[in-house]
Amino acid sequence: MIRQYGKSSASNIRLKKSFFNENDMHVNAQKNISVAYMQQPKRLLCKNCNNKLKTSNDFVKNDVGFKICSVCSHLNGAHEDTQEFCDFVYTEEDGEDYAKVYEEVDIENYNYRLSTVYIPKAEFLYSSLLNDSVNPHEMSYLDFGGGVGYFVGALQKIGLKNIAATDVSEKQVQYGNSMIGCELSSVHEMNNTTELLRTCDANVVSMIGVLEHLSDPYEALKSIRDNKNIQYLYISVPLFSLSVYLEIFSPTVYHRHLLGTGGHTHLYTQESLQHIINEFDFEISAEWWFGADMVDLYRGILVQMHQNKCSNTALSNFQKMFMPIIDAMQIEMDKKHSSSEVHMLLKKKL
């Protein structure tokens, strides 16, 4: 099994400039997401394992309660991810607001994100399949929830041919196809998720930052398990990590990780991932642990220094102190599987 740790923070910091420079705008958008979420029915069962949740919250953030499942340790928001809520976050106005998180101002910036963020993901998948004695060029691929086409574009860049993507946002699909220059992505209805996964003919299904956004990930995983064509599932999911605790204690700083504009209402743990691996008869072929916890800490301190009207000298001194050690600190968390993100290539058991 391939096990990989760490990733440079440089591209992350460059791509997330808006989180540094437009904090108040993102905080306001985040509050709107929280208000909409709190209007949904109370969650009674764990989003990951379907076991009953306790009635009390483990913590409250932005007025929203969160509960740690006593069975699989999954972090659950206290409310349901209803169809209404998912429509509000992902597809309202054809998904235009959500698309802004990933759109770039021009093709150069689009290609920079594709090259620095998504080609490493595609190469990790490629090398992991090779390590499993599989020829990647003989496989077919579906990037489910492909958004603006970054990952399917990366698969194309590394030379794979039998590739496609699908997403619920017409706005994102149109934008991604225009950036890539061909029609690799198509639109599917949100209520068609399980049927699409149950009947698609792809050998490898990827969900890069998608599983956590599905209204019913349990049913989606069941459809993948029951589809005889699918041999591998490649996922990237957010984890219950230090970033969550930084957000709890930083109410005036934009919360990127949990219930921000990305709409994460629940987070995985190593234990909750192992639960679904066992439940749906997968095994881990490869895993890549890396996170942005230290970038979140760095950003949070800078934002609060600006809010406290610290001098440019103080700001500069802090940056000179923190930047040379940010990756070294993060990789120690990654090696302990305590990072804010993990990529896993899951193989169906024979």
C-alpha positions as CSV (number, residue, x, y, z in Angstrom):
1,M,0.0,0.0,0.0
2,I,1.2,3.5,-0.8
3,R,1.2,5.9,2.1
4,Q,2.2,9.5,1.4
5,Y,2.4,12.6,3.7
6,G,2.6,16.3,3.3
7,K,2.2,19.0,0.6
8,S,3.7,22.5,0.2
9,S,1.5,25.3,1.5
10,A,2.7,27.8,-1.1
11,S,0.0,27.3,-3.7
12,N,-2.7,27.0,-1.0
13,I,-1.8,30.4,0.4
14,R,-1.7,32.0,-3.1
15,L,-5.1,30.5,-4.0
16,K,-6.8,31.5,-0.8
17,K,-5.8,35.2,-0.9
18,S,-9.4,36.1,-0.7
19,F,-9.7,34.4,2.7
20,F,-6.9,36.6,4.0
21,N,-8.0,39.9,2.3
22,E,-11.8,39.7,2.3
23,N,-12.4,38.0,5.6
24,D,-15.6,40.0,6.5
25,M,-17.3,39.1,3.2
26,H,-16.6,35.4,3.8
27,V,-17.8,35.6,7.4
28,N,-21.1,37.1,6.3
29,A,-21.6,34.4,3.6
30,Q,-20.7,31.8,6.3
31,K,-23.4,33.3,8.6
32,N,-26.0,32.9,5.8
33,I,-25.1,29.2,5.4
34,S,-25.4,28.7,9.2
35,V,-28.8,30.4,9.3
36,A,-30.1,28.2,6.5
37,Y,-28.7,25.1,8.1
38,M,-30.3,25.8,11.5
39,Q,-33.7,26.0,9.8
40,Q,-33.5,22.3,8.9
41,P,-34.8,19.4,11.0
42,K,-32.7,18.1,13.9
43,R,-30.3,15.2,12.9
44,L,-31.1,12.1,14.9
45,L,-28.8,9.6,13.2
46,C,-25.1,9.7,12.4
47,K,-24.5,10.8,8.8
48,N,-21.8,8.2,8.5
49,C,-23.0,5.1,10.3
50,N,-26.7,5.7,10.8
51,N,-26.5,5.0,14.5
52,K,-28.5,7.1,17.0
53,L,-26.8,10.4,18.1
54,K,-26.9,11.7,21.6
55,T,-29.2,14.6,22.3
56,S,-26.6,16.9,23.7
57,N,-24.0,18.9,21.7
58,D,-20.3,18.4,22.1
59,F,-19.7,22.0,21.1
60,V,-21.4,25.0,19.4
61,K,-19.8,27.0,16.7
62,N,-21.6,30.1,15.1
63,D,-24.7,29.1,17.0
64,V,-24.7,25.6,15.3
65,G,-24.4,22.5,17.5
66,F,-22.1,19.6,16.6
67,K,-22.0,16.0,17.9
68,I,-19.4,13.4,17.9
69,C,-20.8,9.9,17.1
70,S,-20.2,7.5,20.0
71,V,-20.1,4.6,17.6
72,C,-17.8,5.7,14.7
73,S,-16.5,9.1,16.0
74,H,-17.8,11.0,13.0
75,L,-18.4,14.7,13.6
76,N,-22.1,15.5,12.8
77,G,-23.8,18.9,12.5
78,A,-27.0,18.9,14.6
79,H,-29.3,19.4,11.6
80,E,-30.1,17.4,8.5
81,D,-28.6,18.1,5.1
82,T,-32.0,18.3,3.4
83,Q,-32.5,18.6,-0.3
84,E,-33.6,22.2,0.4
85,F,-30.3,23.0,2.2
86,C,-28.2,21.4,-0.6
87,D,-30.1,23.3,-3.2
88,F,-29.4,26.5,-1.3
89,V,-25.7,25.9,-1.1
90,Y,-24.9,24.2,-4.4
91,T,-27.5,24.9,-7.1
92,E,-29.3,28.1,-6.3
93,E,-29.0,30.4,-9.3
94,D,-27.5,27.4,-11.2
95,G,-24.8,27.1,-8.5
96,E,-23.3,30.6,-9.3
97,D,-22.5,31.5,-5.7
98,Y,-20.8,28.2,-4.9
99,A,-18.9,28.3,-8.2
100,K,-17.2,31.5,-7.1
101,V,-15.2,29.5,-4.6
102,Y,-13.4,27.7,-7.4
103,E,-13.6,30.0,-10.4
104,E,-10.6,31.9,-11.5
105,V,-10.3,35.3,-13.3
106,D,-8.6,34.0,-16.4
107,I,-7.2,30.8,-18.0
108,E,-3.7,31.4,-16.6
109,N,-5.0,31.3,-13.0
110,Y,-7.3,28.3,-13.8
111,N,-4.3,26.4,-15.2
112,Y,-2.2,27.4,-12.1
113,R,-4.8,25.8,-9.8
114,L,-5.1,22.8,-12.0
115,S,-1.4,22.3,-12.2
116,T,-0.5,22.9,-8.5
117,V,-3.5,21.4,-6.8
118,Y,-5.1,18.8,-9.1
119,I,-2.3,17.3,-11.2
120,P,-0.6,16.0,-8.0
121,K,-4.0,14.3,-7.1
122,A,-4.2,12.8,-10.6
123,E,-0.6,11.6,-10.5
124,F,-1.2,10.1,-7.0
125,L,-4.1,8.1,-8.5
126,Y,-2.1,7.1,-11.5
127,S,0.9,5.8,-9.5
128,S,-1.4,4.1,-7.0
129,L,-3.1,2.1,-9.7
130,L,0.3,1.2,-11.1
131,N,1.4,0.0,-7.7
132,D,-1.7,-2.2,-7.6
133,S,-0.6,-3.8,-10.9
134,V,-3.3,-2.0,-12.9
135,N,-2.6,-0.2,-16.2
136,P,-4.3,3.3,-15.7
137,H,-4.7,3.6,-19.5
138,E,-6.9,0.5,-19.6
139,M,-9.4,2.0,-17.1
140,S,-12.3,4.3,-17.5
141,Y,-12.9,7.2,-15.1
142,L,-15.9,9.2,-13.8
143,D,-15.2,12.3,-11.7
144,F,-18.5,12.5,-9.8
145,G,-19.2,16.1,-8.5
146,G,-16.4,17.3,-10.8
147,G,-17.3,21.0,-10.3
148,V,-15.5,23.3,-12.7
149,G,-13.5,20.5,-14.2
150,Y,-10.1,20.7,-12.4
151,F,-9.7,17.0,-11.7
152,V,-11.0,15.7,-15.1
153,G,-8.8,18.3,-16.7
154,A,-5.8,17.0,-14.7
155,L,-6.6,13.4,-15.8
156,Q,-6.5,14.6,-19.4
157,K,-3.2,16.5,-18.8
158,I,-1.5,13.3,-17.6
159,G,-2.6,11.4,-20.7
160,L,-5.7,9.5,-19.7
161,K,-8.4,9.2,-22.4
162,N,-11.5,7.4,-21.2
163,I,-12.6,10.2,-18.8
164,A,-15.7,12.1,-17.9
165,A,-17.1,14.3,-15.1
166,T,-20.5,15.2,-13.9
167,D,-21.9,17.8,-11.5
168,V,-25.2,19.2,-10.4
169,S,-24.2,22.9,-11.1
170,E,-24.8,23.9,-14.7
171,K,-22.8,27.1,-14.1
172,Q,-19.8,25.1,-13.0
173,V,-20.0,22.6,-15.8
174,Q,-20.2,25.3,-18.4
175,Y,-17.3,27.2,-16.9
176,G,-15.1,24.1,-16.6
177,N,-15.7,23.0,-20.2
178,S,-14.9,26.4,-21.5
179,M,-11.6,26.5,-19.5
180,I,-10.6,23.0,-20.6
181,G,-11.7,23.6,-24.2
182,C,-13.8,20.4,-24.6
183,E,-17.0,18.9,-23.3
184,L,-15.6,16.6,-20.6
185,S,-18.3,17.4,-18.0
186,S,-22.1,17.1,-18.0
187,V,-24.9,18.0,-15.7
188,H,-26.9,15.6,-13.6
189,E,-29.9,16.2,-11.3
190,M,-29.2,16.1,-7.6
191,N,-31.9,13.5,-7.0
192,N,-30.3,11.2,-9.6
193,T,-27.1,10.7,-7.6
194,T,-27.7,7.1,-6.5
195,E,-29.0,5.9,-9.9
196,L,-26.1,7.5,-11.7
197,L,-23.6,5.8,-9.4
198,R,-25.5,2.5,-9.6
199,T,-25.5,2.3,-13.4
200,C,-22.4,4.1,-14.6
201,D,-19.8,2.1,-16.6
202,A,-16.7,3.7,-15.1
203,N,-14.0,1.4,-13.5
204,V,-12.7,4.3,-11.3
205,V,-15.0,6.8,-9.7
206,S,-13.5,9.8,-8.1
207,M,-15.1,12.1,-5.5
208,I,-12.7,14.9,-4.8
209,G,-14.2,16.9,-1.9
210,V,-17.7,15.5,-2.8
211,L,-18.7,12.7,-0.4
212,E,-19.1,15.2,2.5
213,H,-21.5,17.3,0.4
214,L,-23.9,14.6,-0.5
215,S,-27.3,14.6,1.1
216,D,-27.1,10.8,1.7
217,P,-23.5,9.5,1.3
218,Y,-24.5,6.1,2.8
219,E,-26.8,5.4,-0.2
220,A,-24.2,6.7,-2.7
221,L,-21.6,4.3,-1.3
222,K,-24.1,1.5,-1.4
223,S,-24.7,2.2,-5.1
224,I,-21.0,2.2,-5.8
225,R,-20.6,-1.1,-3.9
226,D,-23.5,-2.7,-6.0
227,N,-22.2,-1.4,-9.3
228,K,-20.1,-4.3,-10.8
229,N,-18.3,-2.0,-13.2
230,I,-16.7,0.1,-10.5
231,Q,-13.4,-1.4,-9.2
232,Y,-12.0,1.7,-7.4
233,L,-13.3,4.7,-5.5
234,Y,-10.9,7.6,-5.1
235,I,-12.0,10.1,-2.4
236,S,-10.7,13.3,-0.8
237,V,-12.6,14.2,2.4
238,P,-12.2,16.8,5.1
239,L,-11.3,15.6,8.6
240,F,-12.1,16.6,12.1
241,S,-8.8,18.2,12.9
242,L,-7.1,21.1,14.7
243,S,-8.7,23.6,12.2
244,V,-12.1,23.0,13.8
245,Y,-10.8,24.0,17.3
246,L,-9.1,27.1,15.8
247,E,-12.5,28.0,14.4
248,I,-14.3,27.5,17.7
249,F,-12.1,30.1,19.3
250,S,-11.9,32.6,16.4
251,P,-15.5,33.8,15.8
252,T,-14.4,36.9,13.8
253,V,-12.2,34.9,11.4
254,Y,-13.7,33.1,8.4
255,H,-14.3,29.4,9.1
256,R,-12.9,27.6,6.0
257,H,-13.2,24.1,7.3
258,L,-16.5,23.5,9.1
259,L,-19.8,25.2,7.9
260,G,-18.0,27.9,5.8
261,T,-19.1,28.8,2.3
262,G,-18.1,25.3,1.3
263,G,-21.0,24.0,3.3
264,H,-19.2,21.2,5.3
265,T,-21.8,20.2,7.9
266,H,-19.9,17.0,9.0
267,L,-16.3,15.8,9.1
268,Y,-14.6,12.4,8.9
269,T,-12.2,10.8,11.3
270,Q,-9.8,7.9,10.7
271,E,-12.3,5.8,12.7
272,S,-15.4,6.9,10.7
273,L,-13.6,6.3,7.4
274,Q,-12.6,2.8,8.6
275,H,-16.2,2.2,9.4
276,I,-17.4,2.8,5.9
277,I,-14.4,0.9,4.4
278,N,-15.6,-2.1,6.5
279,E,-19.3,-1.5,5.8
280,F,-19.0,-1.4,2.1
281,D,-16.3,-4.0,1.6
282,F,-13.4,-1.8,0.5
283,E,-9.8,-2.0,1.3
284,I,-7.2,0.9,1.2
285,S,-4.9,0.7,-1.8
286,A,-3.3,4.1,-1.1
287,E,-3.6,7.1,1.2
288,W,-2.2,10.6,1.2
289,W,-2.5,12.6,4.4
290,F,-2.0,16.4,4.2
291,G,-3.8,19.4,5.6
292,A,-4.1,23.2,5.8
293,D,-4.4,23.4,9.6
294,M,-1.2,25.5,9.9
295,V,-2.3,27.7,7.0
296,D,-5.6,28.2,8.9
297,L,-3.6,29.1,12.1
298,Y,-1.4,31.5,10.1
299,R,-4.4,33.2,8.4
300,G,-6.3,33.4,11.7
301,I,-3.5,35.2,13.5
302,L,-2.9,37.6,10.6
303,V,-6.6,38.5,10.3
304,Q,-6.9,39.1,14.1
305,M,-3.7,41.2,14.0
306,H,-5.3,43.4,11.3
307,Q,-8.5,43.6,13.4
308,N,-6.4,44.7,16.4
309,K,-4.7,47.3,14.2
310,C,-1.2,45.9,14.7
311,S,1.6,47.8,12.9
312,N,3.1,46.7,9.6
313,T,6.3,46.0,11.4
314,A,4.5,43.6,13.8
315,L,2.8,41.9,10.9
316,S,6.0,41.5,9.0
317,N,7.8,40.1,12.0
318,F,5.1,37.5,12.5
319,Q,5.2,36.4,8.8
320,K,9.0,36.1,8.9
321,M,8.7,34.0,12.0
322,F,5.9,31.7,10.8
323,M,6.4,31.1,7.1
324,P,9.8,29.2,7.3
325,I,8.2,26.6,9.7
326,I,4.7,26.3,8.4
327,D,5.2,23.2,6.3
328,A,7.5,21.5,8.9
329,M,4.7,21.9,11.5
330,Q,2.0,20.7,9.2
331,I,3.8,17.5,8.1
332,E,4.2,16.4,11.7
333,M,0.4,16.6,12.0
334,D,0.0,14.8,8.7
335,K,2.3,11.9,9.8
336,K,0.1,11.4,12.9
337,H,-3.1,11.3,10.6
338,S,-4.3,14.5,12.4
339,S,-4.5,16.7,9.2
340,S,-7.5,18.4,7.8
341,E,-7.7,16.3,4.7
342,V,-6.9,12.8,3.4
343,H,-7.0,11.3,-0.1
344,M,-7.7,7.5,-0.3
345,L,-7.8,5.1,-3.2
346,L,-10.3,2.4,-2.1
347,K,-10.4,-0.9,-3.8
348,K,-13.4,-3.2,-3.8
349,K,-12.7,-6.6,-2.2
350,L,-13.0,-9.5,-4.5
